[in-house]
Amino acid sequence: MILGNKVRLYPTKEHEQKLRQSVGTARFIYNWALARQEENYKNGGKFISDNDLRKELTILKNTELKWLNEVSNNIAKQAVKDACNAYKTFFKGIADKPRFKSRRKSKPSFYNDTSKLKVKENTVLIEKVGWINIKKNSIPMNCKYTNPRISFDGKYWFIAVGIEKEQPVMALTDESIGIDVGVKDLAICSNGMTFKNINKTKKVKNLEKKLRRLQRKVSKKYELNKEGSKFAKTSNIIKIEKQIKLLHRKLANIRSNHSHQATNKIVKTKPSRVVMESLNIKGMMKNKHLSKAIAQQCLYEFKRQMKYKCEFNGIEFVEADKWYPSSKLCSCCGIVKKDLKLSDRVYKCECGNIMDRDFQASLNLSRYKLVV
């Protein structure tokens, strides 16, 4: 199984300048490919293949875009391929229509050719950038690498590379675990494990309070430096915006770490099966009262982590149908309570069953399509 290995880079100032140049190239070519597709579609043309766009790009490199020769040729090629793949997934109905990448908002990243990637004990070679220091033995040597990507998270540079790893042979139990995710708690398991909402902790609340304060501060500074219909960006505004970016990074890392700890703890119980319900996150986000809380919980990321960790450890991962009444179904008598409201946190049945709504949902999920 191929698993990602993300390692921090320690570039010099010269390296960092070249890395930023590569990031800018990847963003520019991605936007150029999207613009070409949209222009062609408006004129009644069909989808342009990535091979045809690359041929166009080769001509442009020798005429208008000669500066592209300063960076690796593979960065532009992969950016075109990524843009075409984004359109293909849109046509298939898997994702939304691809949008142009913004210099301010998009994640700075670019592709490095697999054949050009070389790894030593404490350095890694990035094409047309040079040898950059990494932690000793953080990337295994003499093995096959897939899809190397270099990215910047607002503070540090990283290289992420896929490495083939052997799946461990685990002695699994006969237990089937149902996991009910939500806003009140991140996850409630049928075996009694509960993982609390990290956003309700004092540490996260204080960071969000600090974030709101900085956002108000930068907004006021923009209003003070308004010149007609334009906003002048002063050095103080740049400084505050950098602080805001770092706070967003810190909050994202805290939430991701919490999800990893929760999923690891579930996998370590060695169940034979894990069942989670299919969630319509896009539909849930339409609720203006809950959208922010749902976004902060990172429910899709939790499910993604759970899925690949189950697959790696040989555990069966099952997604229950989204219409399965896990919360409304009585775990004792099997009656479906159709009038159950979202505000009813305790499930009360005519048979005498009184149980926490979320725990009952996890119990029902653990029994989903289970042949006894």
Secondary structure, 3 states (H helix, E strand, C coil): CEEEEEEEEECCHHHHHHHHHHHHHHHHHHHHHHHHHHHHHHCCCCCCCHHHHHHHHHHHHCCCCHHHHHCCHHHHHHHHHHHHHHHHHHHCCCCCCCCCCCCCCCCCEEECCCCCCEECCCEEEECCCEEEECCCCCCCCCCCEEEEEEEECCCCEEEEEEEECCCCCCCCCCCEEEEEECCCEEEEECCCCEEECHHHCHHHHHHHHHHHHHHHHHHHHHHHCEECCEECCCHHHHHHHHHHHHHHHHHHHHHHHHHHHHHHHHHCCCCCEEEEECCCHHHHCCCCCCHHHHHHHCHHHHHHHHHHHHHHCCCEEEEECCCCCCCCECCCCCCECCCCCCCCCEEECCCCCEEEHHHHHHHHHHCCCCCC
